[in-house]
């Protein structure tokens, strides 16, 4: 904890014309590009003794830069004995099958009772500190009310290796979703950039103004239900609320989605009868290459009982 690590970097001629954050990410592979962006904006990157605060600054190549990296700040998370379903664990990482209703990371309104609190108890503090916060371990997230598989890093090397796979879109993530209405096609793809909505900061929206990050969802209709369908959604990218927003953009929002869904009277009545109070979305399959052993790992999680009950009530 604490202390500042100083890293001196000499950019390569091949970096000429690159953005500063991209060039630094190539030169300092132990720091993620997002982490470097934050450091640049905070004034922690200097060129010729002066801070450079714009990550988009074009570099000439061969510049000498100095990066001041603060030690990770405490996450202020308390270990809590919360039951976890562990699908796989070794000294480098673990794969968790998260139940619906469990928040992944502490935030406003959910400072405890989260997956991170459970992991701190389970791992005894051995979680990675990438991103400037000590021991979060979280490489990716799924929504509070989405169930399913999540990989967690125990070491910084593992975290960085997994993050690179997410950035390269080489992680296999397949979701099961129950959507309102029946898509006419059996399969398709949504390639639509996502960003936080300017009208409602709590929502994600498809944007075409250059603010959005590329988001690609490949979908397949698995079963036709009563004014609904069971879908498989394979993520090429992994953006916040990606499946929920992309399915809604097709006119087929997730059944039970309180933010992007508009279930008709039939579904609303059924959801109330079943006590189904979440979006019908489950992270069913997860595959990746172990960053240390280099073995390809693949995991699957059965559809949880509440979604099985909803499927049965809708006609499967």
C-alpha positions in Angstrom: 0.0 0.0 0.0 1.0 3.6 -0.4 4.2 4.7 -2.0 4.7 5.7 -5.7 6.5 3.5 -8.3 8.3 5.5 -11.0 8.6 4.0 -14.4 10.8 5.5 -17.0 9.8 4.7 -20.6 11.5 5.3 -24.0 9.0 5.0 -26.8 9.9 3.2 -30.0 10.0 4.9 -33.4 7.2 2.5 -34.4 5.0 4.3 -32.0 5.1 7.5 -34.0 1.5 8.9 -34.6 0.0 6.7 -31.9 -2.2 8.0 -29.1 -0.2 8.4 -25.9 -2.3 5.9 -24.0 -1.9 3.3 -26.7 1.8 3.8 -26.9 2.3 3.6 -23.2 0.1 0.4 -23.0 2.4 -1.2 -25.6 5.6 0.0 -23.7 4.3 -0.9 -20.2 2.3 -4.1 -20.5 1.9 -4.4 -16.7 -0.6 -1.5 -16.8 -3.9 -1.6 -18.6 -4.8 1.1 -21.1 -7.7 2.2 -18.9 -5.4 2.5 -16.0 -2.9 4.5 -18.1 -5.7 6.8 -19.3 -6.6 7.6 -15.6 -2.9 8.2 -14.8 -2.4 10.5 -17.7 -5.5 12.6 -16.8 -4.3 12.8 -13.2 -1.0 14.4 -14.4 1.1 11.3 -13.4 2.7 11.0 -16.9 5.5 13.5 -17.7 7.3 14.4 -20.9 10.4 16.5 -20.6 9.4 17.3 -17.0 5.9 18.5 -17.8 2.7 16.6 -17.2 0.8 15.4 -20.3 -2.9 15.2 -19.4 -4.6 14.2 -22.7 -4.6 10.4 -23.4 -5.2 11.2 -27.1 -2.0 13.2 -27.5 -0.2 12.0 -30.6 3.4 10.9 -29.9 6.4 11.4 -32.2 8.1 8.1 -31.2 11.4 7.9 -29.2 10.1 10.3 -26.4 11.3 9.8 -22.9 8.4 9.6 -20.5 8.1 9.2 -16.8 5.0 7.5 -15.2 4.3 7.8 -11.5 2.1 4.9 -10.4 0.6 5.3 -6.9 0.4 2.2 -4.8 -3.1 0.6 -4.7 -5.5 2.3 -2.3 -7.4 0.2 0.2 -10.8 -1.0 -1.2 -12.4 -0.6 2.2 -14.2 -3.9 1.7 -14.9 -6.2 4.6 -14.6 -10.0 4.2 -18.0 -11.5 4.7 -19.0 -15.2 5.0 -21.4 -15.4 2.1 -21.9 -18.8 0.4 -20.4 -19.1 -3.1 -20.7 -21.7 -5.8 -17.1 -22.3 -7.0 -16.9 -24.0 -10.4 -13.0 -24.0 -10.5 -10.2 -22.7 -8.3 -6.4 -22.7 -8.3 -3.8 -20.4 -6.9 -4.2 -18.0 -9.9 -8.0 -17.6 -10.4 -11.4 -18.9 -9.6 -14.7 -19.2 -11.5 -17.9 -18.4 -9.6 -21.5 -19.2 -10.5 -23.2 -16.0 -9.3 -26.8 -16.2 -8.1 -29.3 -13.5 -9.3 -29.5 -10.7 -6.7 -25.9 -10.7 -5.7 -24.1 -7.4 -6.5 -20.5 -8.0 -7.9 -18.7 -5.0 -6.5 -19.4 -2.5 -3.6 -20.9 0.8 -4.7 -23.4 3.4 -3.5 -26.3 1.6 -2.0 -24.5 -1.7 -1.8 -21.4 -1.3 0.3 -21.5 -4.9 1.7 -23.1 -8.2 1.0 -21.4 -8.3 -2.4 -19.4 -10.9 -4.4 -16.2 -9.0 -3.5 -17.0 -9.2 0.2 -17.6 -13.0 -0.2 -14.4 -13.4 -2.2 -12.3 -11.5 0.4 -13.5 -14.0 3.0 -13.0 -17.0 0.7 -9.6 -16.1 -0.6 -8.2 -14.6 2.6 -7.1 -11.4 0.9 -5.3 -13.0 -2.1 -7.1 -11.0 -4.9 -5.5 -8.9 -7.6 -5.0 -5.2 -7.3 -5.1 -4.1 -10.9 -6.8 -0.8 -11.6 -5.4 1.0 -8.5 -7.6 -0.6 -5.9 -6.2 -3.2 -3.6 -7.6 -6.7 -4.0 -10.8 -6.3 -6.0 -10.0 -9.3 -8.2 -12.8 -8.4 -10.6 -11.9 -8.8 -14.3 -15.5 -8.4 -15.6 -18.9 -8.0 -14.2 -22.5 -9.2 -14.7 -25.5 -7.3 -13.5 -26.9 -7.8 -10.0 -30.0 -9.5 -11.3 -28.2 -11.6 -13.9 -27.1 -15.0 -12.8 -24.2 -17.1 -14.0 -20.5 -17.5 -14.6 -17.8 -15.0 -13.7 -14.0 -15.4 -13.6 -12.0 -13.7 -10.8 -8.3 -13.1 -10.7 -6.1 -13.8 -7.6 -2.9 -12.3 -9.0 -2.1 -9.2 -11.0 -0.4 -11.4 -13.7 -3.6 -13.4 -14.1 -5.7 -10.3 -14.1 -3.7 -8.7 -16.8 -3.7 -11.9 -18.9 -7.5 -12.2 -18.6 -8.0 -8.5 -19.4 -6.0 -8.9 -22.6 -8.2 -11.8 -23.7 -11.3 -9.7 -23.0 -9.8 -6.9 -25.1 -9.0 -9.3 -27.9 -12.5 -10.8 -27.8 -11.1 -14.3 -27.3 -13.3 -15.0 -24.2 -16.2 -17.3 -25.0 -19.4 -15.9 -23.3 -22.8 -17.3 -24.0 -26.0 -16.2 -22.3 -29.5 -17.6 -22.2 -32.2 -15.0 -22.4 -36.0 -15.1 -22.5 -37.3 -12.3 -24.6 -40.7 -10.8 -25.2 -42.2 -11.6 -28.6 -40.8 -14.0 -31.2 -38.0 -12.9 -33.6 -38.9 -13.7 -37.2 -35.3 -14.9 -38.0 -33.7 -17.9 -36.4 -30.4 -16.1 -35.8 -28.7 -12.7 -36.4 -26.2 -10.2 -35.1 -26.5 -6.8 -33.5 -23.5 -4.5 -34.2 -24.4 -1.2 -32.4 -22.1 1.0 -30.3 -23.1 1.6 -26.6 -22.6 4.4 -24.2 -24.3 5.9 -21.2 -27.5 7.6 -22.1 -27.3 11.4 -22.2 -31.0 11.5 -21.2 -30.7 9.0 -18.3 -27.3 8.3 -16.7 -28.6 5.1 -15.2 -29.3 3.6 -18.7 -27.1 2.5 -21.5 -28.1 3.5 -25.1 -27.1 2.8 -28.7 -25.3 5.9 -29.8 -24.0 6.9 -33.3 -22.2 10.1 -32.3 -18.8 8.6 -31.8 -19.1 8.4 -28.0 -20.0 4.7 -28.0 -17.8 1.7 -27.7 -18.3 -1.0 -30.3 -20.6 -3.7 -29.1 -21.5 -7.0 -31.0 -24.0 -9.6 -30.0 -24.6 -12.8 -32.0 -28.0 -14.3 -31.2 -29.9 -17.5 -32.0 -33.5 -18.4 -31.4 -33.5 -21.7 -29.5 -37.2 -22.1 -28.8 -40.5 -20.4 -29.6 -42.7 -19.8 -26.5 -46.0 -18.2 -25.8 -45.4 -14.6 -27.1 -41.8 -15.1 -26.1 -38.6 -16.9 -27.2 -35.6 -18.5 -25.6 -32.5 -17.0 -27.1 -28.7 -17.8 -27.0 -26.6 -14.6 -27.1 -22.9 -14.9 -27.7 -20.9 -11.8 -26.8 -18.2 -10.7 -29.2 -17.6 -7.7 -26.9 -18.7 -7.3 -23.3 -20.3 -3.9 -22.6 -22.5 -2.9 -19.7 -26.1 -4.1 -20.3 -25.1 -5.2 -23.8 -27.5 -8.1 -24.2 -30.4 -6.2 -22.6 -30.0 -3.1 -24.8 -29.3 -5.1 -28.0 -32.3 -7.3 -27.6 -34.5 -4.3 -26.8 -33.2 -2.7 -30.0 -34.6 -5.6 -32.0 -38.0 -5.0 -30.4 -37.6 -8.0 -28.2 -36.6 -6.8 -24.7 -35.8 -9.4 -22.0 -38.8 -10.6 -20.1 -38.9 -9.0 -16.7 -36.3 -6.3 -17.5 -37.3 -3.3 -15.3 -35.1 -0.8 -17.3 -35.3 -1.8 -21.0 -38.3 -4.1 -21.0 -42.0 -3.4 -21.6 -43.6 -6.8 -20.9 -47.3 -6.9 -22.0 -50.1 -7.6 -19.6 -49.8 -11.3 -20.1 -46.2 -11.4 -19.0 -46.7 -8.9 -16.2 -49.4 -11.0 -14.7 -47.4 -14.2 -15.1 -44.2 -12.6 -13.6 -46.3 -11.5 -10.6 -47.8 -14.9 -10.1 -44.3 -16.6 -10.3 -42.6 -13.9 -8.2 -40.1 -13.4 -11.0 -38.6 -10.0 -10.3 -35.6 -9.7 -12.6 -34.5 -9.8 -16.2 -34.5 -13.3 -17.6 -30.8 -13.5 -18.3 -28.2 -16.2 -17.4 -24.5 -16.3 -18.2 -24.5 -20.0 -19.1 -21.1 -20.6 -20.7 -17.6 -19.2 -20.1 -14.4 -20.2 -21.8 -10.9 -18.7 -21.8 -7.2 -19.6 -21.8 -5.7 -19.9 -18.4 -3.1 -17.0 -18.4 -0.5 -19.1 -16.5 -1.0 -22.7 -17.5 -2.1 -21.8 -21.0 -4.8 -24.5 -20.9 -8.1 -23.7 -22.5 -10.9 -23.9 -19.8 -14.6 -24.1 -20.5 -17.5 -24.0 -18.0 -21.2 -24.2 -18.2 -23.9 -23.4 -15.6 -27.4 -24.9 -15.8 -30.3 -22.5 -16.1 -31.4 -21.5 -12.5 -34.7 -22.7 -11.1 -36.5 -19.4 -11.4 -35.8 -19.2 -15.2 -36.7 -22.8 -15.6 -40.0 -22.2 -14.0 -40.6 -19.2 -16.2 -39.8 -21.3 -19.3 -42.2 -23.9 -18.3 -45.0 -21.4 -17.6 -44.4 -19.9 -21.1 -44.8 -23.2 -22.8 -41.5 -25.3 -22.7 
